[in-house]
Amino acid sequence: MYRGGQPYGTGRPTRLTPHEVRNRTFAPRRRGVDPDQVREFQATVADELADLHRQVHKLAQENERLKRALRDWQSMHARHCRPPNQGRW
């Protein structure tokens, strides 16, 4: 039911996983390509994809850390601010 960590039908495009790239097979053709070259290319693409997945995960964690720090700072700053002017304007 899940692919690339996302449930089907979320409206977001599914992501290929390195495992899917490495294990993809192709139907033989009359004038096919060198299977060793295809496997080598798949390995290269899968390695790059794995690296990108790691980077996205790391950036998502950093983003969450920054959001928490900003919320903490805003909460601390709000406590030290004066209340708004109670005048007519």
N, CA, C and O atoms as CSV, one atom per row, in Angstrom:
chain,resi,resn,atom,element,x,y,z
A,1,MET,N,N,0.797,-1.193,0.000
A,1,MET,CA,C,0.000,0.000,0.000
A,1,MET,C,C,0.843,1.263,0.000
A,1,MET,O,O,0.398,2.294,-0.503
A,2,TYR,N,N,2.053,1.210,0.552
A,2,TYR,CA,C,2.908,2.385,0.614
A,2,TYR,C,C,4.044,2.255,-0.393
A,2,TYR,O,O,4.527,1.158,-0.676
A,3,ARG,N,N,4.448,3.378,-0.913
A,3,ARG,CA,C,5.583,3.408,-1.814
A,3,ARG,C,C,6.340,4.698,-1.557
A,3,ARG,O,O,5.754,5.780,-1.572
A,4,GLY,N,N,7.601,4.592,-1.330
A,4,GLY,CA,C,8.397,5.777,-1.086
A,4,GLY,C,C,8.013,6.496,0.201
A,4,GLY,O,O,8.266,7.691,0.349
A,5,GLY,N,N,7.395,5.759,1.140
A,5,GLY,CA,C,7.033,6.370,2.407
A,5,GLY,C,C,5.733,7.146,2.376
A,5,GLY,O,O,5.326,7.693,3.401
A,6,GLN,N,N,5.073,7.211,1.241
A,6,GLN,CA,C,3.816,7.962,1.129
A,6,GLN,C,C,2.682,7.004,0.780
A,6,GLN,O,O,2.840,6.161,-0.103
A,7,PRO,N,N,1.545,7.120,1.456
A,7,PRO,CA,C,0.409,6.284,1.074
A,7,PRO,C,C,-0.133,6.700,-0.287
A,7,PRO,O,O,-0.062,7.867,-0.672
A,8,TYR,N,N,-0.671,5.727,-1.003
A,8,TYR,CA,C,-1.269,6.037,-2.293
A,8,TYR,C,C,-2.439,6.999,-2.123
A,8,TYR,O,O,-3.141,6.954,-1.113
A,9,GLY,N,N,-2.649,7.859,-3.098
A,9,GLY,CA,C,-3.798,8.735,-3.093
A,9,GLY,C,C,-3.625,9.996,-2.270
A,9,GLY,O,O,-4.615,10.649,-1.942
A,10,THR,N,N,-2.392,10.361,-1.923
A,10,THR,CA,C,-2.194,11.573,-1.141
A,10,THR,C,C,-2.124,12.813,-2.018
A,10,THR,O,O,-2.082,13.930,-1.502
A,11,GLY,N,N,-2.111,12.636,-3.328
A,11,GLY,CA,C,-2.004,13.772,-4.229
A,11,GLY,C,C,-0.565,14.175,-4.497
A,11,GLY,O,O,-0.308,15.015,-5.360
A,12,ARG,N,N,0.364,13.596,-3.777
A,12,ARG,CA,C,1.765,13.889,-3.995
A,12,ARG,C,C,2.347,12.804,-4.902
A,12,ARG,O,O,1.957,11.641,-4.800
A,13,PRO,N,N,3.270,13.170,-5.783
A,13,PRO,CA,C,3.853,12.141,-6.650
A,13,PRO,C,C,4.676,11.160,-5.814
A,13,PRO,O,O,5.354,11.536,-4.858
A,14,THR,N,N,4.591,9.901,-6.206
A,14,THR,CA,C,5.369,8.899,-5.486
A,14,THR,C,C,6.832,9.020,-5.879
A,14,THR,O,O,7.159,9.416,-6.998
A,15,ARG,N,N,7.692,8.677,-4.955
A,15,ARG,CA,C,9.123,8.771,-5.195
A,15,ARG,C,C,9.684,7.388,-5.452
A,15,ARG,O,O,9.290,6.408,-4.819
A,16,LEU,N,N,10.595,7.329,-6.380
A,16,LEU,CA,C,11.305,6.082,-6.604
A,16,LEU,C,C,12.269,5.850,-5.461
A,16,LEU,O,O,12.874,6.787,-4.940
A,17,THR,N,N,12.404,4.616,-5.083
A,17,THR,CA,C,13.381,4.277,-4.062
A,17,THR,C,C,14.613,3.701,-4.750
A,17,THR,O,O,14.510,3.187,-5.864
A,18,PRO,N,N,15.779,3.778,-4.107
A,18,PRO,CA,C,16.968,3.169,-4.689
A,18,PRO,C,C,16.771,1.680,-4.960
A,18,PRO,O,O,17.276,1.154,-5.952
A,19,HIS,N,N,16.038,1.003,-4.079
A,19,HIS,CA,C,15.777,-0.428,-4.276
A,19,HIS,C,C,15.005,-0.677,-5.574
A,19,HIS,O,O,15.309,-1.613,-6.313
A,20,GLU,N,N,14.011,0.163,-5.842
A,20,GLU,CA,C,13.233,0.005,-7.079
A,20,GLU,C,C,14.100,0.219,-8.316
A,20,GLU,O,O,13.948,-0.488,-9.312
A,21,VAL,N,N,15.003,1.186,-8.255
A,21,VAL,CA,C,15.875,1.453,-9.399
A,21,VAL,C,C,16.817,0.282,-9.624
A,21,VAL,O,O,17.012,-0.158,-10.757
A,22,ARG,N,N,17.404,-0.228,-8.534
A,22,ARG,CA,C,18.363,-1.336,-8.667
A,22,ARG,C,C,17.717,-2.607,-9.192
A,22,ARG,O,O,18.350,-3.366,-9.927
A,23,ASN,N,N,16.472,-2.846,-8.828
A,23,ASN,CA,C,15.828,-4.120,-9.159
A,23,ASN,C,C,14.894,-4.065,-10.360
A,23,ASN,O,O,14.230,-5.055,-10.667
A,24,ARG,N,N,14.832,-2.950,-11.029
A,24,ARG,CA,C,13.970,-2.837,-12.212
A,24,ARG,C,C,14.503,-3.727,-13.323
A,24,ARG,O,O,15.702,-3.734,-13.599
A,25,THR,N,N,13.625,-4.464,-13.950
A,25,THR,CA,C,14.014,-5.303,-15.089
A,25,THR,C,C,13.308,-4.787,-16.328
A,25,THR,O,O,12.267,-4.136,-16.244
A,26,PHE,N,N,13.883,-5.085,-17.466
A,26,PHE,CA,C,13.338,-4.638,-18.743
A,26,PHE,C,C,13.140,-5.844,-19.641
A,26,PHE,O,O,13.909,-6.805,-19.603
A,27,ALA,N,N,12.102,-5.776,-20.442
A,27,ALA,CA,C,11.826,-6.875,-21.365
A,27,ALA,C,C,12.889,-6.906,-22.462
A,27,ALA,O,O,13.289,-5.861,-22.975
A,28,PRO,N,N,13.342,-8.107,-22.819
A,28,PRO,CA,C,14.347,-8.193,-23.886
A,28,PRO,C,C,13.753,-7.782,-25.234
A,28,PRO,O,O,12.576,-8.016,-25.508
A,29,ARG,N,N,14.569,-7.181,-26.045
A,29,ARG,CA,C,14.161,-6.747,-27.378
A,29,ARG,C,C,15.095,-7.363,-28.415
A,29,ARG,O,O,16.148,-7.913,-28.093
A,30,ARG,N,N,14.685,-7.253,-29.622
A,30,ARG,CA,C,15.478,-7.834,-30.705
A,30,ARG,C,C,16.864,-7.202,-30.768
A,30,ARG,O,O,17.873,-7.899,-30.880
A,31,ARG,N,N,16.899,-5.895,-30.696
A,31,ARG,CA,C,18.176,-5.182,-30.684
A,31,ARG,C,C,18.327,-4.487,-29.344
A,31,ARG,O,O,18.254,-3.261,-29.256
A,32,GLY,N,N,18.533,-5.258,-28.325
A,32,GLY,CA,C,18.576,-4.739,-26.961
A,32,GLY,C,C,19.876,-4.005,-26.647
A,32,GLY,O,O,20.738,-3.812,-27.504
A,33,VAL,N,N,19.974,-3.619,-25.430
A,33,VAL,CA,C,21.159,-2.915,-24.954
A,33,VAL,C,C,21.978,-3.867,-24.092
A,33,VAL,O,O,21.507,-4.936,-23.704
A,34,ASP,N,N,23.192,-3.465,-23.803
A,34,ASP,CA,C,24.079,-4.278,-22.980
A,34,ASP,C,C,23.553,-4.289,-21.549
A,34,ASP,O,O,23.509,-3.239,-20.909
A,35,PRO,N,N,23.152,-5.450,-21.032
A,35,PRO,CA,C,22.587,-5.508,-19.683
A,35,PRO,C,C,23.575,-5.049,-18.605
A,35,PRO,O,O,23.163,-4.505,-17.580
A,36,ASP,N,N,24.866,-5.265,-18.830
A,36,ASP,CA,C,25.855,-4.818,-17.843
A,36,ASP,C,C,25.882,-3.293,-17.756
A,36,ASP,O,O,26.016,-2.737,-16.665
A,37,GLN,N,N,25.758,-2.622,-18.885
A,37,GLN,CA,C,25.731,-1.164,-18.880
A,37,GLN,C,C,24.456,-0.647,-18.202
A,37,GLN,O,O,24.482,0.353,-17.485
A,38,VAL,N,N,23.356,-1.339,-18.439
A,38,VAL,CA,C,22.095,-0.935,-17.798
A,38,VAL,C,C,22.222,-1.079,-16.289
A,38,VAL,O,O,21.839,-0.173,-15.548
A,39,ARG,N,N,22.750,-2.202,-15.824
A,39,ARG,CA,C,22.915,-2.422,-14.383
A,39,ARG,C,C,23.873,-1.397,-13.768
A,39,ARG,O,O,23.637,-0.906,-12.665
A,40,GLU,N,N,24.943,-1.080,-14.477
A,40,GLU,CA,C,25.882,-0.077,-13.980
A,40,GLU,C,C,25.207,1.289,-13.852
A,40,GLU,O,O,25.393,2.000,-12.865
A,41,PHE,N,N,24.420,1.641,-14.873
A,41,PHE,CA,C,23.694,2.905,-14.832
A,41,PHE,C,C,22.670,2.904,-13.696
A,41,PHE,O,O,22.538,3.897,-12.982
A,42,GLN,N,N,21.951,1.806,-13.527
A,42,GLN,CA,C,20.972,1.711,-12.453
A,42,GLN,C,C,21.643,1.876,-11.091
A,42,GLN,O,O,21.107,2.543,-10.207
A,43,ALA,N,N,22.809,1.270,-10.926
A,43,ALA,CA,C,23.519,1.394,-9.654
A,43,ALA,C,C,23.911,2.845,-9.392
A,43,ALA,O,O,23.798,3.326,-8.265
A,44,THR,N,N,24.371,3.547,-10.435
A,44,THR,CA,C,24.751,4.948,-10.287
A,44,THR,C,C,23.543,5.793,-9.914
A,44,THR,O,O,23.617,6.616,-9.001
A,45,VAL,N,N,22.439,5.597,-10.612
A,45,VAL,CA,C,21.219,6.364,-10.330
A,45,VAL,C,C,20.704,6.051,-8.924
A,45,VAL,O,O,20.288,6.956,-8.201
A,46,ALA,N,N,20.732,4.782,-8.538
A,46,ALA,CA,C,20.252,4.390,-7.210
A,46,ALA,C,C,21.113,5.011,-6.112
A,46,ALA,O,O,20.592,5.438,-5.082
A,47,ASP,N,N,22.429,5.062,-6.327
A,47,ASP,CA,C,23.313,5.678,-5.330
A,47,ASP,C,C,23.014,7.173,-5.186
A,47,ASP,O,O,22.964,7.695,-4.072
A,48,GLU,N,N,22.816,7.853,-6.308
A,48,GLU,CA,C,22.487,9.281,-6.255
A,48,GLU,C,C,21.135,9.502,-5.578
A,48,GLU,O,O,20.964,10.448,-4.809
A,49,LEU,N,N,20.191,8.633,-5.868
A,49,LEU,CA,C,18.861,8.730,-5.272
A,49,LEU,C,C,18.935,8.512,-3.767
A,49,LEU,O,O,18.280,9.225,-3.007
A,50,ALA,N,N,19.718,7.544,-3.329
A,50,ALA,CA,C,19.885,7.296,-1.895
A,50,ALA,C,C,20.498,8.516,-1.215
A,50,ALA,O,O,20.087,8.892,-0.117
A,51,ASP,N,N,21.483,9.135,-1.867
A,51,ASP,CA,C,22.104,10.330,-1.316
A,51,ASP,C,C,21.091,11.469,-1.204
A,51,ASP,O,O,21.067,12.183,-0.201
A,52,LEU,N,N,20.260,11.639,-2.222
A,52,LEU,CA,C,19.235,12.693,-2.177
A,52,LEU,C,C,18.215,12.437,-1.078
A,52,LEU,O,O,17.780,13.375,-0.411
A,53,HIS,N,N,17.828,11.184,-0.880
A,53,HIS,CA,C,16.895,10.857,0.204
A,53,HIS,C,C,17.505,11.219,1.558
A,53,HIS,O,O,16.817,11.759,2.424
A,54,ARG,N,N,18.793,10.924,1.743
A,54,ARG,CA,C,19.468,11.278,2.998
A,54,ARG,C,C,19.497,12.791,3.188
A,54,ARG,O,O,19.260,13.286,4.290
A,55,GLN,N,N,19.785,13.524,2.117
A,55,GLN,CA,C,19.840,14.982,2.212
A,55,GLN,C,C,18.472,15.570,2.560
A,55,GLN,O,O,18.374,16.471,3.392
A,56,VAL,N,N,17.425,15.062,1.925
A,56,VAL,CA,C,16.068,15.550,2.203
A,56,VAL,C,C,15.708,15.290,3.663
A,56,VAL,O,O,15.145,16.158,4.331
A,57,HIS,N,N,16.033,14.097,4.158
A,57,HIS,CA,C,15.741,13.761,5.549
A,57,HIS,C,C,16.505,14.687,6.498
A,57,HIS,O,O,15.946,15.177,7.479
A,58,LYS,N,N,17.774,14.920,6.200
A,58,LYS,CA,C,18.596,15.797,7.046
A,58,LYS,C,C,18.054,17.228,7.034
A,58,LYS,O,O,17.996,17.876,8.080
A,59,LEU,N,N,17.658,17.724,5.862
A,59,LEU,CA,C,17.119,19.078,5.770
A,59,LEU,C,C,15.772,19.202,6.466
A,59,LEU,O,O,15.476,20.242,7.055
A,60,ALA,N,N,14.959,18.169,6.409
A,60,ALA,CA,C,13.674,18.198,7.109
A,60,ALA,C,C,13.893,18.277,8.616
A,60,ALA,O,O,13.180,19.000,9.311
A,61,GLN,N,N,14.877,17.537,9.121
A,61,GLN,CA,C,15.188,17.606,10.549
A,61,GLN,C,C,15.690,18.998,10.932
A,61,GLN,O,O,15.290,19.544,11.960
A,62,GLU,N,N,16.562,19.568,10.106
A,62,GLU,CA,C,17.071,20.910,10.373
A,62,GLU,C,C,15.940,21.930,10.344
A,62,GLU,O,O,15.906,22.844,11.168
A,63,ASN,N,N,15.020,21.780,9.405
A,63,ASN,CA,C,13.873,22.676,9.306
A,63,ASN,C,C,13.029,22.613,10.575
A,63,ASN,O,O,12.610,23.648,11.092
A,64,GLU,N,N,12.779,21.416,11.075
A,64,GLU,CA,C,12.013,21.277,12.309
A,64,GLU,C,C,12.735,21.915,13.485
A,64,GLU,O,O,12.108,22.568,14.319
A,65,ARG,N,N,14.058,21.732,13.558
A,65,ARG,CA,C,14.840,22.335,14.642
A,65,ARG,C,C,14.727,23.850,14.603
A,65,ARG,O,O,14.553,24.493,15.639
A,66,LEU,N,N,14.828,24.427,13.390
A,66,LEU,CA,C,14.723,25.878,13.258
A,66,LEU,C,C,13.322,26.390,13.602
A,66,LEU,O,O,13.184,27.450,14.213
A,67,LYS,N,N,12.305,25.660,13.221
A,67,LYS,CA,C,10.934,26.055,13.567
A,67,LYS,C,C,10.744,26.072,15.078
A,67,LYS,O,O,10.146,27.000,15.623
A,68,ARG,N,N,11.263,25.029,15.762
A,68,ARG,CA,C,11.139,24.997,17.222
A,68,ARG,C,C,11.889,26.164,17.862
A,68,ARG,O,O,11.391,26.794,18.795
A,69,ALA,N,N,13.081,26.443,17.358
A,69,ALA,CA,C,13.871,27.547,17.904
A,69,ALA,C,C,13.151,28.876,17.697
A,69,ALA,O,O,13.146,29.723,18.591
A,70,LEU,N,N,12.551,29.064,16.537
A,70,LEU,CA,C,11.820,30.301,16.270
A,70,LEU,C,C,10.609,30.430,17.181
A,70,LEU,O,O,10.349,31.505,17.721
A,71,ARG,N,N,9.857,29.330,17.358
A,71,ARG,CA,C,8.703,29.380,18.263
A,71,ARG,C,C,9.135,29.700,19.687
A,71,ARG,O,O,8.489,30.490,20.375
A,72,ASP,N,N,10.230,29.084,20.129
A,72,ASP,CA,C,10.729,29.368,21.477
A,72,ASP,C,C,11.121,30.832,21.607
A,72,ASP,O,O,10.797,31.481,22.602
A,73,TRP,N,N,11.817,31.349,20.603
A,73,TRP,CA,C,12.236,32.747,20.646
A,73,TRP,C,C,11.025,33.673,20.653
A,73,TRP,O,O,10.997,34.650,21.402
A,74,GLN,N,N,10.026,33.376,19.826
A,74,GLN,CA,C,8.824,34.208,19.782
A,74,GLN,C,C,8.089,34.180,21.114
A,74,GLN,O,O,7.589,35.207,21.572
A,75,SER,N,N,8.021,33.010,21.735
A,75,SER,CA,C,7.347,32.910,23.032
A,75,SER,C,C,8.085,33.730,24.077
A,75,SER,O,O,7.461,34.452,24.853
A,76,MET,N,N,9.398,33.625,24.103
A,76,MET,CA,C,10.199,34.374,25.070
A,76,MET,C,C,10.066,35.878,24.818
A,76,MET,O,O,9.939,36.658,25.762
A,77,HIS,N,N,10.096,36.279,23.564
A,77,HIS,CA,C,10.001,37.692,23.210
A,77,HIS,C,C,8.620,38.249,23.554
A,77,HIS,O,O,8.509,39.386,24.011
A,78,ALA,N,N,7.586,37.471,23.341
A,78,ALA,CA,C,6.220,37.932,23.609
A,78,ALA,C,C,6.013,38.200,25.099
A,78,ALA,O,O,5.257,39.101,25.461
A,79,ARG,N,N,6.671,37.436,25.961
A,79,ARG,CA,C,6.529,37.643,27.400
A,79,ARG,C,C,7.111,38.978,27.842
A,79,ARG,O,O,6.642,39.561,28.819
A,80,HIS,N,N,8.129,39.471,27.136
A,80,HIS,CA,C,8.814,40.696,27.526
A,80,HIS,C,C,8.267,41.945,26.835
A,80,HIS,O,O,8.696,43.057,27.144
A,81,CYS,N,N,7.351,41.779,25.928
A,81,CYS,CA,C,6.781,42.935,25.217
A,81,CYS,C,C,5.696,43.593,26.064
A,81,CYS,O,O,5.024,42.930,26.854
A,82,ARG,N,N,5.532,44.915,25.888
A,82,ARG,CA,C,4.474,45.627,26.573
A,82,ARG,C,C,3.148,45.286,25.919
A,82,ARG,O,O,3.101,44.950,24.735
A,83,PRO,N,N,2.078,45.371,26.682
A,83,PRO,CA,C,0.756,45.152,26.066
A,83,PRO,C,C,0.471,46.287,25.070
A,83,PRO,O,O,1.048,47.369,25.176
A,84,PRO,N,N,-0.399,46.038,24.126
A,84,PRO,CA,C,-0.709,47.078,23.141
A,84,PRO,C,C,-1.319,48.310,23.797
A,84,PRO,O,O,-1.872,48.233,24.894
A,85,ASN,N,N,-1.214,49.422,23.129
A,85,ASN,CA,C,-1.741,50.697,23.611
A,85,ASN,C,C,-3.249,50.587,23.826
A,85,ASN,O,O,-3.970,50.099,22.955
A,86,GLN,N,N,-3.720,51.038,24.979
A,86,GLN,CA,C,-5.134,50.938,25.299
A,86,GLN,C,C,-5.891,52.199,24.910
A,86,GLN,O,O,-7.045,52.371,25.303
A,87,GLY,N,N,-5.260,53.083,24.144
A,87,GLY,CA,C,-5.917,54.329,23.740
A,87,GLY,C,C,-6.961,54.119,22.671
A,87,GLY,O,O,-7.286,52.992,22.297
A,88,ARG,N,N,-7.489,55.259,22.177
A,88,ARG,CA,C,-8.537,55.191,21.153
A,88,ARG,C,C,-8.000,54.628,19.854
A,88,ARG,O,O,-8.736,53.952,19.135
A,89,TRP,N,N,-6.767,54.879,19.535
A,89,TRP,CA,C,-6.234,54.458,18.252
A,89,TRP,C,C,-5.409,53.242,18.483
A,89,TRP,O,O,-4.844,52.691,17.538
